[in-house]
Amino acid sequence: MAKIDIKSANRLLAIHHQDRLLLSCRWQGSLLVDCAFPFGLCSAPKIFNAVTDTIEWCCRHDRVSFIDHYLDDYVTVGPPGSDKCATNLRLIRKVAAQLGVPLAEEKCAGPSTCLVFLGFEVDSVKGELRLPQEKVKRIHDTLEKWAGREWCWRRELESLVGTLQSASKVIPPGRAFLRQISDHLMGGRCPRHHIKLNRGFKADLQWWQFLIHKWNGVIFLHPHRETVSISSDASGSWGYTSPWWFQLPWPASMYQADIAVKELVPIILAVVTWSPLFNEAHLLCYCDNQAVVAVINSSTQNDATFVASATYGSGPSVQPQSGLGIQELDGAVQRYCSLGVASSTQRTYDSAIHRFNAFCIRYGISSPFPLSEPLLCYFVSFLALESLAPSSIKSYLAALRHAQVLRGFPEPRETSYLPCLRLVLSVVSRSRVLDQRPTSRPRLPITGDVLAGIYSSLSRRPHSFELALLWSVCSMAFFGFFRLGLLLAPSIKGYVPATHLSWADVCVNNISTPSLLHVRLKLSKCVQAGRGVNVFLGRVDSPFCPMAAVLSYMTLRSPQEGPFFLAADGSPPTKSLWLHFRNSCVPAAWIHPRIPGIVSELGQPPRPRLLVWRTRPSNRWADGQAMLSRCISGPRGQSWPLSQQGLCLVSQAGVDSVERERGVCDNQWVNWDLL
C-alpha cells in the first residue's frame, strides 16, 4: 500500500476574473481580493472533489492499476510479493508533475504493509484497521481531562463526540457507549450552552478511558470461521445451543420489565455462560423480537440494552441445565441494600465511587476489591493531594466500605486494625490545620431575638392566610426542633404522605380549652424504623406561642385530608417559599455581615460550635408524657418544670434536659425573659 497527499490542495484552483469581486473585502482603506479558491465556501467540497476526480481519471488512463481518493488523499495498492504498488506510486507522481499538482512529500508513505490513512492505521498482514498509538494516547489524555468535570459547553461536547464517533469505527463496542454521551447534545443550539453531565455520561466516559487500549482494532478481512447458533426466547427465559441449554424463571422484579429487555437478557446470559465455546467463531443469534435484532445489528445502545445489561450484572449467575434456586432472592437482597442508604448519602457514595474509579484508572488498578490497607492509604493520599477536606475523605472511605460489603467481602476493619491508614488520616487532618486553608463561613441558627424580629415584621403586615401559614411553620419548627423537610415538601410534586406531616397527624388534647398540641411524626432522620414519634407543644403566655399560631392557621384551613400545611391554592408550600418569607422578614440587624445567613431550625446549624441546644442521646425527641415531668435548664442556671412554664420542648427517651452549649456568645441564645 502507498498513499499520496496533495500540498495546499485548496489553493490550487484560481478564481475567474469575473468572480473575483465576489470574494473581495475592504480593510484599512485597501481592497483585498482572494484570487485562489477558498475552502470555506459551501460549494467548495463539490468543486474540489470534481478536480481530484479528474486527477484520478488521468492516473487510471496512465496505466495505474488501482487508485482511489478521499478529497486530496490518494491511496494505491498492489498484490503481495510484487512491485506493482511501487510502480503505481511512480506513475502517480509522474501524472502529478505533468498536471502541475504539488505533492506533500512529508505526508506521502509507502509502499508498506502498514500505513496510516485518513487517521486510521491499515495493516494488510493482519487484515486489521485500528487507531494509531499517538491518536490513542491523545484520546486518552482528552478523556482524563473530562474525568472530573461536572458541566461543559456545547462546543466542547461536540468536539468530544466527534472524536469518539470517529474512534468507534475501529472500536467494535464503541457505539454502544456513545449514546449517553451524545444524548447531551439534544439541548440548546448555542455553542456556549451550559450542559450538565450526568452519571450515565461519566459511566460511558470511564468505559472509553479504561478500555480504549484493549478494544482498539477491527478486522476487515474476516477469515473462515465456524458459525455457532444460539436460540433464545423471553417466554420462560431459556437459551439453547447444541447440546446445552438453560432455563430459569423470571424474578418478581422483572415482571413489569419491557419485553425487549426480557428478550435480550437470555442472549446476554447465553453469551456469558457459553463464552468459551464461541472463541474465534461467528455467533448467530435467533430472536423473534425486531427491536432486539435492530439493537444488536446496529451496535448501538438504547434504554433496553442498558437496562438488560444492568439486570444481568446485578442478577444471579446461571450454569447450563441449572435452576435458579435460592438465588431468586438476589433481587430482593439488592433492593433492601439500596433502601438501607438515604438518597443524600447515596449521592455522596456515588461521588466517592466515581472518584475511586478515576483513581484506579489513572494508576492502572484493574481489580481493587477486596480492598487492602496499602490501596486505601494510596487513595487517601490521592484525595489529600486534590485538596479534599478530611471529613470528605472519611465519607469516601465509608462509601468504599459500603461497596466492599455489597460485593460480599468482609469489612477491612474486621480483618485488621489498619494502623497505617489511621496514621495517614491523622497526618492528613493535622496538615489541613497547618495549611490554614480558609473554611466556609458558619451560619447562625434562628434564636429568640431572630424569632422576635420575624414576629415584629409580620405584625406590621395585613393579616392573610399566607402569613398565618408561614408563621405557624416558623413557630412549630422553632419550638419542636423540626427540620423543615418534615414539614415542607421540596417541590409541589414532592409531597410524600409516608414522610411529611399530614392533616391527621396534628390534634389537640381538648377541643374547647386546648392546652397541648399533639404532633405525630412518621419518619425523621433519627427515627427511621417506621415506628414514628409523638411530639407535644404546650401553650405559652407569649405572642410567640406555637400552639396559638398553629390553631390560628387551622381555623383558616379547610379540614381536608392531605398535607397539613397547604397554601391558598391548595398546593403544599415549598422550601423556597419559606426561604423567601424568612429573608423578607428577618431584619438585617440579626445577620452578621460576614455570616451568609441563618438556618431554618433551632439548634441545627451546620457547625457544632454554634449549637443553641444539645439533645442527648443520639435521637432528638422523647415520649411526651415522660418529658412533661422533667425540667429544662435556662442559660443562666435557672430551671423550670415544664408544667409551670408551659413549654413542651419534647426530646426522646433518656433526654433529661436541653442544655446550653458552652463557648457561644450570649447574643446567639434564646432570650428566655422574652419568651
C-alpha positions in Angstrom: 0.0 0.0 0.0 1.0 3.6 -0.6 -0.6 7.0 -0.1 -0.2 10.4 -1.7 -1.3 13.8 -0.4 -1.7 17.0 -2.4 0.1 20.0 -0.9 -2.1 23.1 -0.2 -4.9 21.5 -2.2 -7.5 24.2 -1.8 -5.1 26.9 -3.2 -4.5 25.1 -6.5 -7.7 26.5 -8.1 -7.7 30.0 -9.5 -10.8 32.2 -9.3 -12.2 33.5 -12.6 -11.5 37.2 -13.0 -15.2 38.0 -13.4 -15.9 36.4 -10.0 -13.1 37.9 -8.0 -15.1 40.9 -6.9 -17.4 38.4 -5.1 -14.5 37.4 -2.9 -13.2 40.8 -2.1 -13.2 42.8 1.1 -12.2 46.3 2.2 -9.8 46.5 5.2 -7.9 49.6 6.4 -8.6 51.5 3.3 -7.4 48.8 1.0 -9.4 46.4 -1.3 -8.3 42.8 -0.8 -9.2 40.2 -3.4 -8.8 36.4 -2.9 -7.5 35.1 -6.2 -7.4 31.4 -5.1 -10.2 29.1 -4.3 -11.2 29.4 -0.6 -12.2 26.2 1.1 -14.8 27.8 3.3 -17.4 28.2 0.6 -20.4 25.9 0.8 -19.8 24.7 -2.8 -16.0 24.2 -2.2 -16.1 20.4 -1.4 -18.1 19.6 -4.5 -15.9 21.7 -6.8 -12.7 20.5 -5.4 -13.8 16.8 -5.5 -14.5 17.2 -9.2 -10.9 18.3 -9.7 -9.5 15.4 -7.7 -11.8 13.0 -9.6 -10.1 14.4 -12.8 -6.7 13.7 -11.4 -7.7 10.1 -10.6 -9.1 9.7 -14.1 -5.8 10.8 -15.6 -3.9 8.3 -13.4 -6.1 5.4 -14.4 -5.6 6.3 -18.1 -1.8 6.3 -17.4 -1.8 2.6 -16.5 -2.2 2.9 -12.7 -3.8 -0.4 -11.9 -5.6 0.7 -8.7 -6.1 4.2 -7.2 -8.8 5.7 -5.0 -9.1 9.0 -3.2 -11.0 10.9 -0.5 -10.7 14.6 -1.3 -6.9 15.2 -1.6 -5.8 11.9 0.0 -4.9 9.2 -2.6 -4.2 5.5 -1.9 -2.9 2.8 -4.2 -2.4 -1.0 -3.6 -0.7 -3.9 -5.2 -0.6 -7.7 -4.8 1.9 -9.1 -2.2 5.4 -10.1 -3.4 5.3 -7.7 -6.4 6.5 -4.2 -7.3 3.1 -3.2 -8.6 2.4 -0.8 -5.7 5.8 0.9 -6.3 5.0 1.2 -10.0 1.7 2.8 -9.3 3.3 5.3 -6.9 5.8 6.3 -9.6 3.2 6.7 -12.2 1.0 8.9 -9.9 4.0 11.2 -9.2 4.6 11.5 -12.9 0.9 12.5 -13.6 1.0 15.0 -10.8 4.2 16.6 -12.2 2.6 16.8 -15.7 -0.5 18.5 -14.3 1.5 20.8 -12.1 0.0 19.4 -8.8 2.4 19.7 -5.9 2.6 16.8 -3.5 3.2 17.0 0.3 6.2 14.7 0.5 6.1 14.6 4.3 2.7 13.1 4.1 3.4 10.5 1.4 4.2 7.0 2.6 4.8 3.5 1.2 5.0 1.1 -0.3 4.3 -0.7 3.0 2.0 -3.3 4.5 1.1 -0.9 7.3 0.3 2.8 6.9 -1.9 5.5 8.4 -4.7 6.6 6.0 -7.5 9.1 7.0 -6.5 8.8 10.6 -6.6 5.0 10.8 -3.8 2.5 10.7 -4.3 -0.1 8.0 -2.5 -3.4 8.5 -2.8 -5.6 5.4 -0.9 -8.5 7.1 -3.3 -8.9 10.0 -6.2 -7.6 7.9 -6.9 -5.1 10.7 -8.0 -1.5 10.9 -7.0 0.3 14.1 -6.2 3.7 15.7 -2.5 4.8 15.7 -0.9 4.7 19.1 -0.3 8.5 19.1 -4.0 9.0 18.4 -5.0 6.6 21.2 -2.7 8.5 23.6 -4.3 11.8 22.5 -7.8 10.5 23.1 -6.8 9.0 26.4 -5.4 12.4 27.5 -8.5 14.1 26.4 -10.7 11.7 28.4 -8.6 12.3 31.5 -9.3 16.0 31.3 -13.0 15.2 31.1 -13.0 12.7 34.0 -13.6 15.2 36.9 -15.9 17.7 35.1 -19.4 18.3 36.1 -20.5 20.5 33.2 -19.3 21.7 29.8 -20.1 24.0 26.9 -21.9 22.5 23.9 -18.9 23.3 21.6 -16.6 21.2 23.8 -19.0 18.3 23.9 -19.4 18.4 20.1 -15.6 18.1 19.8 -15.6 15.1 22.2 -18.5 13.3 20.4 -16.8 13.8 17.1 -13.5 12.4 18.3 -15.2 9.3 19.9 -17.5 8.8 16.9 -14.5 8.6 14.6 -12.7 6.2 17.0 -15.8 4.0 17.3 -15.4 3.0 13.6 -12.5 0.8 14.6 -13.5 0.0 18.2 -16.3 -2.6 17.9 -18.4 -1.8 21.1 -17.7 1.9 21.0 -21.1 3.0 19.5 -22.9 1.3 22.4 -21.1 3.6 24.8 -21.6 6.8 22.9 -25.4 7.0 23.3 -25.4 8.5 26.8 -22.7 11.0 25.8 -24.3 12.2 22.5 -27.7 12.5 24.1 -26.5 15.5 26.0 -26.4 17.4 22.6 -30.2 17.3 22.4 -30.4 20.6 24.4 -29.7 24.1 23.3 -28.2 25.0 20.0 -25.8 27.8 21.2 -22.1 26.8 21.2 -21.9 28.4 24.7 -24.9 26.5 26.0 -24.2 25.2 29.5 -24.6 21.3 29.7 -24.8 19.4 33.0 -23.0 16.0 32.8 -25.0 13.1 34.5 -23.9 9.7 35.8 -24.6 8.0 32.5 -22.2 10.3 30.7 -19.5 9.6 33.3 -20.1 5.8 33.2 -19.6 5.8 29.4 -16.6 8.1 29.7 -15.0 5.6 32.1 -15.5 2.8 29.7 -13.7 4.7 26.9 -10.9 5.7 29.3 -10.3 2.2 30.6 -10.8 0.0 27.6 -9.7 2.1 24.6 -6.4 0.3 24.6 -7.9 -3.2 24.9 -10.6 -2.8 22.2 -8.5 -1.0 19.6 -8.8 -2.6 16.2 -11.4 -4.2 13.9 -10.9 -7.0 11.3 -11.9 -6.1 7.8 -10.6 -9.3 6.2 -12.5 -12.0 8.0 -11.0 -15.5 7.8 -13.2 -18.5 7.6 -14.6 -19.4 11.0 -17.1 -21.8 12.4 -20.6 -20.5 12.9 -22.3 -21.1 16.3 -26.0 -20.6 16.7 -28.0 -19.5 19.8 -31.7 -19.7 20.1 -33.5 -17.9 23.0 -36.9 -16.6 24.0 -38.3 -14.5 26.8 -41.1 -17.0 27.5 -39.6 -18.9 30.4 -36.2 -17.2 29.8 -34.5 -20.1 28.1 -31.5 -20.4 25.8 -30.2 -23.3 23.7 -27.0 -24.1 21.7 -26.4 -27.7 20.8 -26.1 -29.8 23.0 -26.6 -27.4 26.0 -29.5 -25.4 27.3 -30.6 -23.4 30.3 -34.0 -22.2 31.7 -34.8 -20.1 34.7 -38.0 -18.4 36.0 -38.2 -14.6 36.0 -37.8 -13.0 39.4 -40.6 -10.8 40.6 -38.6 -7.6 40.0 -38.7 -8.4 36.2 -42.4 -9.0 35.8 -43.1 -5.4 34.7 -40.0 -5.1 32.6 -40.2 -4.2 28.9 -40.5 -7.2 26.5 -37.3 -6.1 24.7 -35.4 -6.3 27.9 -36.8 -9.8 28.6 -35.8 -10.9 25.1 -32.3 -9.5 25.4 -31.5 -11.0 28.9 -31.4 -14.7 27.7 -29.0 -13.7 24.9 -26.6 -12.0 27.4 -26.9 -14.9 29.8 -26.1 -17.4 26.9 -23.1 -15.4 25.7 -21.6 -15.1 29.2 -22.4 -18.7 30.1 -21.0 -20.3 27.0 -18.4 -17.8 26.0 -15.5 -20.4 25.9 -17.4 -22.2 23.1 -17.6 -19.0 21.0 -13.9 -18.3 20.9 -12.8 -17.5 17.3 -16.2 -18.3 16.0 -19.0 -16.4 14.3 -22.1 -16.1 16.6 -25.6 -16.3 15.1 -28.4 -15.4 17.4 -32.1 -16.3 16.6 -34.5 -13.9 18.3 -38.2 -13.2 17.5 -38.1 -9.5 18.7 -37.4 -7.0 16.0 -36.3 -4.3 18.4 -33.6 -6.5 19.9 -32.4 -7.6 16.5 -32.1 -3.9 15.5 -30.2 -3.1 18.7 -27.6 -5.9 18.2 -27.1 -5.4 14.5 -26.7 -1.6 14.8 -24.2 -1.9 17.7 -25.9 1.0 19.5 -27.3 1.2 22.9 -30.8 2.2 23.8 -32.8 2.0 27.0 -33.5 -1.7 26.6 -29.8 -2.5 26.2 -28.8 -0.6 29.2 -31.5 -2.0 31.5 -30.9 -5.5 30.4 -27.1 -5.2 30.9 -27.7 -3.8 34.4 -30.2 -6.5 35.1 -27.7 -9.2 34.3 -24.9 -7.5 36.1 -26.9 -7.5 39.3 -28.7 -10.8 38.9 -27.9 -14.4 39.5 -25.2 -16.3 37.7 -26.5 -19.4 35.9 -24.9 -22.5 34.6 -26.3 -24.8 31.8 -29.1 -27.1 33.0 -29.4 -25.4 36.4 -32.4 -23.8 38.1 -32.3 -20.5 40.0 -32.9 -21.9 43.5 -32.2 -19.7 46.4 -30.6 -17.1 44.2 -34.0 -15.9 43.1 -33.9 -13.7 46.3 -30.9 -11.8 44.9 -33.1 -9.0 43.6 -34.8 -8.6 46.9 -31.5 -8.5 48.8 -30.1 -5.8 46.5 -33.3 -3.8 46.7 -33.2 -3.8 50.5 -29.5 -3.0 50.5 -30.2 0.1 48.3 -33.1 1.2 50.6 -30.7 1.0 53.6 -28.9 4.2 52.4 -30.6 7.6 52.3 -30.8 9.3 48.9 -28.4 12.1 50.0 -26.0 9.5 51.4 -26.3 7.5 48.2 -25.3 10.6 46.2 -22.2 11.0 48.3 -21.4 7.4 47.9 -21.8 7.6 44.1 -19.4 10.6 44.0 -16.9 8.6 46.1 -17.1 5.5 43.8 -16.7 7.7 40.8 -13.6 9.3 42.3 -12.3 5.9 43.3 -12.8 4.6 39.7 -10.9 7.5 38.3 -8.1 6.8 40.8 -7.9 3.2 39.7 -7.9 4.1 36.0 -5.2 6.7 36.4 -2.9 4.3 38.2 -3.8 1.1 36.3 -5.5 -0.8 39.1 -7.8 -3.3 37.4 -9.1 -5.3 40.4 -9.3 -3.1 43.6 -11.7 -5.3 45.5 -11.2 -6.7 48.1 -9.7 -3.5 49.4 -6.3 -3.6 51.1 -4.7 -1.2 53.6 -2.0 0.0 51.2 -4.6 0.7 48.5 -6.7 2.7 51.0 -3.6 4.7 52.0 -2.8 5.4 48.4 -6.4 6.6 47.8 -6.4 8.8 50.9 -3.1 10.4 49.8 -4.6 10.9 46.3 -7.6 12.7 47.7 -5.5 14.8 50.1 -3.4 15.9 47.1 -6.6 17.0 45.4 -7.3 19.3 48.4 -10.3 17.4 49.8 -11.2 18.0 53.4 -10.5 15.3 56.0 -14.3 15.0 56.6 -14.9 14.3 52.9 -12.1 11.8 52.8 -13.7 9.9 55.7 -17.0 9.9 53.9 -15.3 8.5 50.8 -13.8 5.7 52.9 -17.3 4.9 54.3 -18.5 4.6 50.7 -15.7 2.2 49.9 -16.6 0.1 53.0 -20.2 0.0 51.9 -19.2 -1.1 48.3 -17.0 -3.8 49.8 -19.8 -5.2 51.9 -22.2 -5.2 48.9 -19.6 -7.2 46.9 -19.6 -9.9 49.6 -16.2 -9.1 51.1 -15.6 -8.5 54.8 -15.0 -5.0 56.1 -11.3 -4.1 56.2 -11.6 -3.3 59.9 -12.8 -6.8 60.6 -9.5 -8.4 59.4 -7.0 -5.7 60.5 -6.7 -2.8 62.8 -5.4 -0.7 59.8 -2.7 1.2 61.8 -1.1 2.7 58.7 -4.4 4.0 57.4 -5.2 5.6 60.8 -1.8 7.2 60.8 -2.2 8.6 57.3 -5.7 10.0 58.2 -4.4 11.7 61.3 -1.4 13.3 59.4 -3.8 14.5 56.7 -6.0 16.1 59.3 -3.1 17.8 61.0 -1.7 19.0 57.7 -5.1 20.5 56.9 -5.0 22.5 60.1 -1.4 23.6 59.5 -2.2 24.8 55.9 -4.7 27.2 57.4 -7.0 27.0 54.4 -10.0 29.3 54.6 -13.0 27.5 55.8 -16.6 28.1 54.9 -18.4 30.8 56.8 -20.7 29.4 59.5 -24.4 30.1 59.6 -26.2 31.1 62.8 -29.3 29.4 64.0 -32.7 31.1 64.5 -32.6 32.4 68.0 -35.2 34.1 70.2 -34.1 37.5 69.0 -34.4 36.5 65.4 -37.9 35.0 66.1 -38.9 38.3 67.7 -37.7 40.1 64.6 -39.8 37.8 62.4 -42.9 38.4 64.6 -42.4 42.1 64.7 -42.1 42.2 60.9 -45.3 40.1 60.5 -47.3 42.3 62.9 -46.8 45.3 60.6 -48.3 43.5 57.7 -52.0 42.9 57.0 -53.3 39.6 58.2 -53.6 37.0 55.4 -53.8 33.2 55.0 -50.2 33.1 53.7 -48.8 34.9 56.8 -50.7 32.6 59.1 -49.4 29.6 57.3 -45.7 30.7 57.3 -45.8 31.9 60.9 -47.2 28.6 62.1 -44.5 26.8 60.2 -41.8 29.0 61.8 -43.1 28.6 65.3 -43.7 24.9 65.1 -40.2 24.3 63.7 -38.6 26.6 66.3 -40.3 25.1 69.4 -40.4 21.5 68.2 -36.9 21.1 66.9 -38.3 20.2 63.5 -36.4 20.0 60.3 -38.2 21.9 57.6 -38.0 18.8 55.4 -40.5 17.1 57.8 -43.0 20.0 57.4 -42.5 21.3 53.8 -42.2 19.4 50.6 -39.1 20.0 48.4 -41.4 20.8 45.5 -45.1 20.8 44.6 -44.9 17.2 43.4 -42.5 16.1 46.2 -45.1 15.6 48.9 -44.8 12.0 50.3 -47.6 11.0 52.6 -45.5 8.4 54.4 -42.9 11.1 55.3 -44.4 14.5 55.5 -46.8 15.9 58.0 -50.5 15.4 57.1 -53.8 16.8 58.5 -54.5 13.6 60.6 -51.1 13.9 62.3 -51.9 17.1 64.3 -54.6 17.3 67.1 -55.2 18.9 70.4 -56.0 17.4 73.8 -59.2 19.3 74.3 -61.3 21.0 71.7 -63.0 23.5 73.9 -59.9 24.5 76.0 -56.8 23.2 74.2 -53.6 23.3 76.2 -51.5 20.7 74.4 -50.8 20.2 70.7 -50.0 16.7 69.7 -47.8 16.2 66.5 -47.2 12.7 65.2 -44.0 12.4 63.1 -44.0 9.3 60.9 -40.3 9.5 59.9 -37.3 11.6 60.6 -33.6 11.5 60.2 -33.1 9.9 63.7 -36.3 7.8 63.7 -36.2 5.7 60.5 -37.5 2.4 61.8 -41.1 3.3 60.9 -42.4 3.4 64.5 -42.8 7.2 64.5 -42.6 9.6 67.5 -45.0 11.8 69.3 -44.1 15.5 69.9 -46.2 17.7 72.2 -46.2 21.5 72.1 -47.7 23.4 75.0 -49.3 26.8 75.4 -47.1 29.8 76.1 -48.2 33.1 77.6 -46.4 35.0 74.9 -47.1 36.3 71.4 -44.8 33.5 70.1 -47.0 30.7 71.3 -46.6 27.8 68.8 -49.9 26.4 69.8 -51.8 29.6 69.1 -50.0 30.0 65.8 -51.0 26.5 64.6 -54.6 26.8 65.8 -54.9 30.2 64.0 -53.8 28.5 60.9 -56.1 25.5 61.4 -59.1 27.8 61.6 -58.3 29.3 58.2 -57.5 26.0 56.5 -60.3 23.8 55.3 -60.4 20.4 57.1 -59.5 18.2 54.2 -57.1 15.2 54.1 -53.6 15.7 52.7 -50.6 17.7 53.7 -51.1 19.6 56.9 -49.6 22.8 55.5 -51.4 23.9 52.4 -51.0 27.2 50.5 -54.1 29.2 49.4 -54.1 27.5 46.0 -54.3 24.0 47.7 -50.7 23.0 47.0 -48.0 22.2 49.6 -45.8 25.2 50.4 -42.2 24.6 49.2 -39.0 25.3 51.0 -38.2 28.1 48.5 -41.4 29.9 49.6 -40.2 29.6 53.3 -36.8 31.0 52.4 -38.3 33.9 50.6 -40.5 34.6 53.6 -37.5 34.3 56.0 -35.3 36.6 54.0 -38.1 39.2 53.8 -39.0 39.1 57.5 -35.6 38.8 59.2 -34.2 42.3 59.9 -30.7 42.9 58.7 -29.6 43.7 62.2 -29.8 40.0 63.1 -27.5 38.8 60.3 -23.8 39.4 60.8 -22.2 40.9 57.6 -19.7 38.0 57.5 -22.3 35.3 58.0 -24.2 34.3 54.8 -27.5 33.6 56.6 -29.3 31.7 59.3 -30.6 28.2 59.2 -34.2 27.3 59.3 -34.5 25.4 62.6 -33.4 25.8 66.2 -30.3 24.0 67.3 -29.3 22.5 64.0 -26.7 24.8 62.4 -24.0 23.2 60.2 -21.2 23.9 62.7 -21.3 22.1 66.1 -19.8 25.2 67.8 -22.9 27.2 67.1 -25.4 24.7 68.6 -28.0 26.5 70.7 -29.4 23.3 72.1 -27.9 19.9 72.6 -30.0 16.9 72.9 -28.8 13.5 74.0 -28.5 10.7 73.3 -28.3 10.5 69.5 -32.1 10.9 68.9 -34.0 14.2 69.2 -37.3 13.6 70.9 -38.6 11.5 73.8 -42.1 10.4 74.7 -44.2 13.5 75.6 -45.6 12.1 78.8 -42.1 11.3 80.1 -40.9 14.8 79.2 -43.7 16.6 80.9 -42.4 15.6 84.3 -38.9 16.9 83.5 -37.3 20.3 83.5 -35.3 22.4 81.1 -32.2 24.4 82.1 -32.1 28.0 81.2 -29.0 29.9 80.1 -28.4 31.4 83.5 -28.6 28.3 85.5 -32.4 28.7 86.1 -34.7 25.7 85.7 -38.5 25.5 85.4 -40.8 22.5 85.4 -42.4 22.1 82.1 -45.9 22.2 83.5 -45.3 25.6 85.1 -43.7 27.2 82.0 -46.0 25.6 79.5 -43.0 25.0 77.2 -43.3 21.4 76.0 -39.9 21.0 74.2 -40.1 17.3 73.7 -37.0 15.2 73.2 -36.5 11.4 73.0 -36.4 8.9 75.8 -33.4 9.5 78.1 -33.1 13.2 77.4 -33.0 14.8 80.8 -32.6 18.4 79.7 -31.8 20.7 76.9 -28.5 22.3 77.8 -26.7 25.4 76.7 -23.7 24.8 74.6 -20.5 26.3 76.1 -18.3 28.8 74.2 -21.0 30.6 72.3 -21.8 34.3 72.6 -24.8 35.3 74.6 -26.5 37.1 71.7 -26.9 33.8 70.0 -29.1 32.3 72.7 -32.8 32.2 73.2 -34.0 35.2 75.2 -35.9 33.4 78.0 -37.0 36.7 79.5 -38.7 37.5 76.2 -40.3 34.1 75.9 
